[in-house]
Structures are given as C-alpha cells and as structure tokens.
Amino acid sequence: MAKTILTPNQALAHARYVRGSVSKVRRVLDQIRGRSYRDALIMLEFMPYRSTGPITKVLRSAVANAEHNLGIDPGSLVISMASADMGPSMKRFRPRAQGRAYAIKKPTCHISIGVTPQDA
C-alpha cells in the first residue's frame, strides 16, 4: 500500500479485509471522489452495488473522525482521497467430476477514505 501524505486538517478512515473484489469497490469510489459528504451519501444510497454498504460505513467513520478529533463541521467536508487496495484472497475448493477439485478465490480488499474541509 502506498504511503498516504496527510494534510493537517484531513481525517482518514479505513476498513480492512472487506469481502469483495477491488475492481467492484473502485468503480463506486471513482464516482464519489471529489464530491461533498452529503452528495456522496445520496449517491451511495441509490447506487445498485453491494459494495456501497461498506463504503458508506467507512465514509461515515471518516466524517466522525473529522468532527470529533479535528472539530470540523460535517457540512463542509469533501472527499479528498478514496482508494481500495487488494487484500488477501481466501482459497476454497469445489469438488468436480471424476475426482477433480476446482480452486475458488474469494477476494478481500482494504478501503481508505479521507475527508478535508471544502475551503482547504
């Protein structure tokens, strides 16, 4: 994972080992990056993807961190950083015909979201 450069008024939140592929999470994060907190919540509520649940949870956590740790008003926050990195894959096997076994990979990912005030 790349090292993240923090600004003094940036709040971060992470979710690790979330079940789901990185590409499916990234297509949602690409839509909300750069948007205000309220716009992003509205978009996430009406998107038809399963990954919006964990992303919403991480976004709310980042905003709570900004509000409680830095004293920033949630109404002025913008999503400055949103990324998803690959986590470990769980390996499972499914029995097939004639004694064979097919490998099944169940991917996980790590979600990171950073918020900053709009005027910064």
VEXMAR-225329 format. One record per residue: residue number from 0; residue in three letters; z, x, y of N, C-alpha, C in turn. Coordinates in nm, 4 decimals, decimal comma. Last residue first. Layout:
<atoms>
num;residu;npz;npx;npy;capz;capx;capy;cpz;cpx;cpy
NUM;ALA;Z;X;Y;Z;X;Y;Z;X;Y
...
</atoms>
This chain:
<atoms>
num;residu;npz;npx;npy;capz;capx;capy;cpz;cpx;cpy
119;ALA;0,2132;-1,0238;2,4196;0,2183;-0,8803;2,3872;0,0862;-0,8290;2,3386
118;ASP;0,1979;-1,2935;2,4525;0,1691;-1,2130;2,5697;0,1719;-1,0636;2,5405
117;GLN;0,2736;-1,3925;2,1971;0,1355;-1,4060;2,2433;0,1038;-1,3150;2,3612
116;PRO;0,4761;-1,1880;1,9795;0,4605;-1,2856;2,0891;0,3190;-1,2818;2,1447
115;THR;0,3787;-1,1532;1,6311;0,4171;-1,0957;1,7610;0,4062;-1,2052;1,8670
114;VAL;0,4219;-1,1209;1,2776;0,4002;-1,2050;1,3962;0,4486;-1,1307;1,5197
113;GLY;0,2857;-1,0451;0,9593;0,3561;-1,0000;1,0780;0,3216;-1,0887;1,1959
112;ILE;0,3035;-1,0668;0,6090;0,2624;-1,1326;0,7330;0,3493;-1,0806;0,8464
111;SER;0,1972;-0,9949;0,2831;0,2695;-0,9469;0,4008;0,2138;-1,0156;0,5244
110;ILE;0,2178;-1,0368;-0,0663;0,1713;-1,0946;0,0601;0,2593;-1,0421;0,1734
109;HIS;0,1037;-0,9087;-0,3649;0,2088;-0,8950;-0,2651;0,1517;-0,9419;-0,1309
108;CYS;0,0199;-1,0628;-0,6802;-0,0131;-0,9989;-0,5538;0,1096;-0,9945;-0,4646
107;THR;-0,0970;-1,0634;-1,0240;0,0022;-1,0929;-0,9209;-0,0403;-1,0219;-0,7932
106;PRO;-0,2968;-1,1990;-1,2972;-0,2733;-1,1111;-1,1815;-0,1588;-1,1588;-1,0926
105;LYS;-0,3057;-1,1827;-1,6220;-0,2524;-1,2768;-1,5247;-0,2124;-1,1972;-1,4012
104;LYS;-0,5534;-1,1335;-1,8559;-0,4778;-1,0704;-1,7487;-0,4353;-1,1772;-1,6490
103;ILE;-0,5881;-1,1412;-2,1975;-0,5863;-1,2254;-2,0782;-0,4996;-1,1549;-1,9755
102;ALA;-0,7829;-1,0292;-2,4694;-0,6833;-0,9995;-2,3667;-0,6997;-1,0944;-2,2486
101;TYR;-0,8211;-1,1763;-2,7828;-0,8794;-1,1533;-2,6518;-0,7669;-1,1303;-2,5517
100;ALA;-0,8369;-1,0791;-3,1171;-0,7488;-1,1159;-3,0061;-0,8191;-1,0817;-2,8760
99;ARG;-0,9496;-1,1895;-3,4442;-0,9612;-1,1128;-3,3204;-0,8587;-1,1624;-3,2174
98;GLY;-0,9586;-1,3352;-3,6790;-0,8513;-1,2387;-3,6601;-0,8590;-1,1559;-3,5343
97;GLN;-1,1664;-1,5213;-3,6613;-1,1786;-1,4074;-3,7529;-1,0784;-1,2969;-3,7207
96;ALA;-1,1262;-1,6329;-3,3208;-1,1765;-1,6492;-3,4572;-1,1814;-1,5156;-3,5307
95;ARG;-0,8252;-1,5423;-3,1412;-0,9606;-1,5940;-3,1515;-1,0031;-1,5959;-3,2980
94;PRO;-0,5256;-1,5587;-2,9502;-0,5930;-1,5431;-3,0802;-0,7299;-1,6091;-3,0786
93;ARG;-0,4732;-1,3852;-2,6548;-0,5038;-1,5158;-2,7111;-0,5730;-1,4935;-2,8447
92;PHE;-0,2254;-1,2018;-2,4801;-0,3336;-1,2053;-2,5780;-0,3483;-1,3449;-2,6343
91;ARG;-0,1526;-1,0631;-2,1540;-0,1246;-1,1551;-2,2639;-0,2441;-1,1540;-2,3578
90;LYS;-0,0142;-0,8830;-1,8981;-0,1143;-0,8803;-2,0039;-0,0684;-0,9683;-2,1191
89;MET;0,0095;-0,9152;-1,5538;0,0752;-0,9420;-1,6816;-0,0331;-0,9510;-1,7878
88;SER;-0,0526;-0,6647;-1,3165;-0,1069;-0,7758;-1,3947;-0,0275;-0,7911;-1,5239
87;PRO;0,1136;-0,5863;-1,0068;0,0857;-0,5604;-1,1481;0,0309;-0,6845;-1,2174
86;GLY;-0,0715;-0,6634;-0,7036;0,0500;-0,6314;-0,7769;0,0146;-0,6033;-0,9220
85;MET;-0,2695;-0,5904;-0,4214;-0,2628;-0,6204;-0,5633;-0,1288;-0,5774;-0,6215
84;ASP;-0,1951;-0,7419;-0,1055;-0,2212;-0,6255;-0,1885;-0,2025;-0,6633;-0,3346
83;ALA;-0,2843;-0,8976;0,1883;-0,2460;-0,9191;0,0486;-0,2884;-0,7966;-0,0304
82;SER;-0,1852;-0,9591;0,5284;-0,2557;-0,8841;0,4245;-0,2020;-0,9224;0,2878
81;ALA;-0,1822;-0,9950;0,8658;-0,1720;-1,0722;0,7420;-0,2530;-0,9998;0,6349
80;MET;-0,0693;-0,9699;1,1912;-0,1030;-0,8946;1,0703;-0,0823;-0,9855;0,9494
79;SER;-0,0225;-1,1536;1,3899;-0,0903;-1,0295;1,4256;-0,1371;-0,9527;1,3028
78;ILE;-0,0021;-1,4710;1,4730;-0,0080;-1,3912;1,3503;-0,0905;-1,2665;1,3792
77;VAL;0,2111;-1,5344;1,7479;0,0750;-1,5250;1,6966;0,0791;-1,4378;1,5714
76;LEU;0,4513;-1,7396;1,9206;0,4161;-1,6376;1,8217;0,2720;-1,6500;1,7728
75;SER;0,5674;-1,9228;2,0873;0,4800;-1,8231;2,1487;0,4283;-1,7197;2,0494
74;GLY;0,7379;-2,0850;1,9441;0,6178;-2,1445;2,0001;0,5200;-2,0444;2,0573
73;PRO;0,9663;-1,9333;1,8810;0,8612;-1,9533;1,7795;0,7315;-2,0116;1,8342
72;ASP;1,0871;-1,6864;2,1008;1,0598;-1,8293;2,0846;0,9466;-1,8496;1,9837
71;ILE;1,2915;-1,4218;1,9767;1,1626;-1,4646;2,0321;1,1428;-1,6133;2,0027
70;GLY;1,5059;-1,2647;1,8804;1,5282;-1,3632;1,9855;1,4010;-1,4125;2,0517
69;LEU;1,4993;-1,0940;1,6650;1,4457;-1,0439;1,7919;1,4650;-1,1410;1,9078
68;ASN;1,6259;-1,2310;1,4547;1,6503;-1,0875;1,4723;1,6069;-1,0354;1,6085
67;HIS;1,5502;-1,5029;1,4815;1,6904;-1,4657;1,4652;1,7178;-1,3178;1,4924
66;GLU;1,2696;-1,5061;1,5293;1,3603;-1,5889;1,6080;1,5047;-1,5365;1,6006
65;ALA;1,1611;-1,3323;1,3423;1,1363;-1,3092;1,4846;1,2373;-1,3850;1,5702
64;ASN;1,2476;-1,4540;1,1050;1,2902;-1,3179;1,1368;1,2726;-1,2877;1,2855
63;ALA;1,1081;-1,6945;1,1245;1,2544;-1,6978;1,1276;1,3105;-1,5588;1,1587
62;VAL;0,8504;-1,5931;1,0967;0,8871;-1,6580;1,2230;1,0398;-1,6665;1,2352
61;ALA;0,8638;-1,5007;0,8331;0,8344;-1,4066;0,9414;0,8753;-1,4653;1,0765
60;SER;0,9110;-1,7445;0,6993;1,0106;-1,6381;0,6936;0,9900;-1,5370;0,8060
59;ARG;0,6729;-1,8798;0,7443;0,7975;-1,9353;0,7977;0,9087;-1,8298;0,7997
58;LEU;0,5034;-1,7077;0,5985;0,4846;-1,7267;0,7419;0,6108;-1,7817;0,8069
57;VAL;0,5980;-1,7416;0,3376;0,6088;-1,6100;0,3999;0,5941;-1,6217;0,5520
56;LYS;0,5331;-2,0150;0,2997;0,6712;-1,9694;0,2861;0,6929;-1,8342;0,3552
55;THR;0,2572;-2,0107;0,3252;0,3365;-2,0870;0,4213;0,4817;-2,0401;0,4195
54;ILE;0,1964;-1,8611;0,0963;0,1622;-1,8078;0,2282;0,2429;-1,8794;0,3371
53;PRO;0,2769;-2,0276;-0,1183;0,3485;-1,9026;-0,0915;0,3187;-1,8433;0,0460
52;GLY;0,0801;-2,2437;-0,0531;0,2248;-2,2628;-0,0672;0,3033;-2,1348;-0,0415
51;THR;-0,1815;-2,1548;-0,0620;-0,1250;-2,1870;0,0690;0,0261;-2,2075;0,0627
50;SER;-0,2825;-2,1206;-0,3150;-0,2149;-2,0057;-0,2549;-0,1543;-2,0378;-0,1182
49;ARG;-0,4266;-2,3441;-0,3804;-0,2920;-2,3324;-0,4344;-0,2135;-2,2203;-0,3668
48;TYR;-0,6180;-2,5108;-0,1221;-0,5955;-2,3999;-0,2131;-0,4496;-2,3924;-0,2562
47;PRO;-0,7213;-2,6842;0,0767;-0,7100;-2,7316;-0,0620;-0,6777;-2,6229;-0,1643
46;MET;-0,5429;-2,7160;0,3849;-0,6345;-2,6394;0,3004;-0,6144;-2,6790;0,1541
45;PHE;-0,3510;-2,8441;0,5387;-0,4671;-2,9217;0,4967;-0,5699;-2,8427;0,4166
44;GLU;-0,1532;-2,6563;0,5928;-0,1143;-2,7854;0,5353;-0,2343;-2,8604;0,4777
43;LEU;-0,2840;-2,4482;0,7171;-0,2344;-2,4284;0,5805;-0,2002;-2,5607;0,5133
42;MET;-0,3330;-2,5617;0,9712;-0,4438;-2,5242;0,8828;-0,3977;-2,5120;0,7378
41;ILE;-0,0704;-2,5909;1,0641;-0,1558;-2,7096;1,0475;-0,2714;-2,6790;0,9536
40;LEU;0,0093;-2,3226;1,0726;0,0803;-2,4187;0,9867;-0,0036;-2,5430;0,9609
39;ALA;-0,1694;-2,2203;1,2635;-0,1743;-2,1714;1,1256;-0,1041;-2,2672;1,0308
38;ASP;-0,0863;-2,3519;1,4935;-0,2223;-2,3743;1,4420;-0,2326;-2,3323;1,2955
37;ARG;0,1720;-2,2398;1,5173;0,1548;-2,3850;1,4939;0,0159;-2,4180;1,4402
36;TYR;0,1182;-1,9645;1,5585;0,2017;-2,0102;1,4472;0,1777;-2,1576;1,4157
35;SER;-0,2267;-1,8905;1,6379;-0,0873;-1,9152;1,6744;-0,0142;-1,9722;1,5533
34;ARG;-0,4328;-1,6416;1,4701;-0,4029;-1,7765;1,5205;-0,2565;-1,7875;1,5611
33;GLY;-0,4684;-1,3991;1,3464;-0,5009;-1,4101;1,4882;-0,4718;-1,5459;1,5488
32;ARG;-0,5381;-1,5373;1,0297;-0,5104;-1,4152;1,1056;-0,5567;-1,4311;1,2502
31;ILE;-0,6251;-1,7560;0,8854;-0,5126;-1,7756;0,9779;-0,4816;-1,6527;1,0615
30;GLN;-0,8421;-1,6760;0,7273;-0,8579;-1,7932;0,8135;-0,7477;-1,8043;0,9185
29;ASP;-0,7477;-1,4661;0,5770;-0,8544;-1,4384;0,6737;-0,8727;-1,5543;0,7714
28;LEU;-0,5737;-1,5971;0,4044;-0,5184;-1,5135;0,5111;-0,6224;-1,4811;0,6178
27;VAL;-0,7569;-1,7155;0,2290;-0,6741;-1,8003;0,3142;-0,6189;-1,7198;0,4316
26;ARG;-0,8703;-1,4974;0,1063;-0,9603;-1,5916;0,1733;-0,8833;-1,6887;0,2611
25;ARG;-0,6474;-1,3695;-0,0095;-0,7106;-1,3110;0,1097;-0,8027;-1,4089;0,1806
24;VAL;-0,5956;-1,5229;-0,2342;-0,4976;-1,5232;-0,1257;-0,5625;-1,4715;0,0021
23;LYS;-0,8161;-1,4644;-0,3887;-0,7931;-1,6039;-0,3514;-0,6909;-1,6154;-0,2390
22;SER;-0,7879;-1,1893;-0,4245;-0,9053;-1,2398;-0,3523;-0,8851;-1,3845;-0,3079
21;VAL;-0,5567;-1,1642;-0,5781;-0,5581;-1,1146;-0,4406;-0,6737;-1,1749;-0,3622
20;SER;-0,4473;-1,4403;-0,7792;-0,5314;-1,3239;-0,7546;-0,5348;-1,2905;-0,6057
19;GLY;-0,1099;-1,5086;-0,8772;-0,2375;-1,5479;-0,8191;-0,3174;-1,4246;-0,7853
18;ARG;0,2296;-1,4985;-0,8259;0,1247;-1,5213;-0,9243;-0,0003;-1,5754;-0,8560
17;VAL;0,3766;-1,2428;-0,6428;0,3327;-1,3821;-0,6381;0,2189;-1,3991;-0,7382
16;TYR;0,5128;-0,9986;-0,5972;0,4915;-1,0494;-0,7332;0,4604;-1,1992;-0,7356
15;ARG;0,6669;-1,0628;-0,2809;0,6162;-0,9716;-0,3824;0,6074;-1,0436;-0,5160
14;ALA;0,6290;-1,1211;0,0515;0,6537;-1,1875;-0,0763;0,5898;-1,1003;-0,1823
13;HIS;0,7643;-1,0358;0,3710;0,6876;-1,0005;0,2520;0,7245;-1,0943;0,1374
12;ALA;0,7436;-1,0229;0,7239;0,7994;-1,0852;0,6040;0,7063;-1,0533;0,4879
11;LEU;0,8214;-0,8949;1,0526;0,7470;-0,8952;0,9270;0,8199;-0,9760;0,8215
10;ALA;0,7735;-0,8972;1,4004;0,8585;-0,9346;1,2877;0,7718;-0,9472;1,1631
9;GLN;0,7557;-0,6908;1,6841;0,6838;-0,7503;1,5709;0,7827;-0,7781;1,4583
8;ASN;0,8303;-0,5445;1,9080;0,8572;-0,6885;1,9045;0,7777;-0,7585;1,7944
7;PRO;0,7535;-0,2759;1,8695;0,8953;-0,3100;1,8871;0,9257;-0,4593;1,8760
6;THR;0,5212;-0,2604;1,5935;0,5473;-0,2587;1,7367;0,6922;-0,3039;1,7552
5;LEU;0,4658;-0,0626;1,3073;0,5357;-0,1734;1,3705;0,5430;-0,1532;1,5207
4;ILE;0,2184;0,0059;1,0862;0,2742;0,0522;1,2120;0,3344;-0,0686;1,2831
3;THR;0,2433;0,0391;0,7393;0,2240;-0,0529;0,8498;0,2911;0,0031;0,9748
2;LYS;0,0677;0,2222;0,5002;0,1848;0,2182;0,5871;0,1529;0,1320;0,7083
1;ALA;-0,0792;0,0532;0,2220;-0,0911;0,1324;0,3436;0,0346;0,1168;0,4283
0;MET;0,0000;0,0841;-0,1170;0,0000;0,0000;0,0000;0,0000;0,0891;0,1239
</atoms>
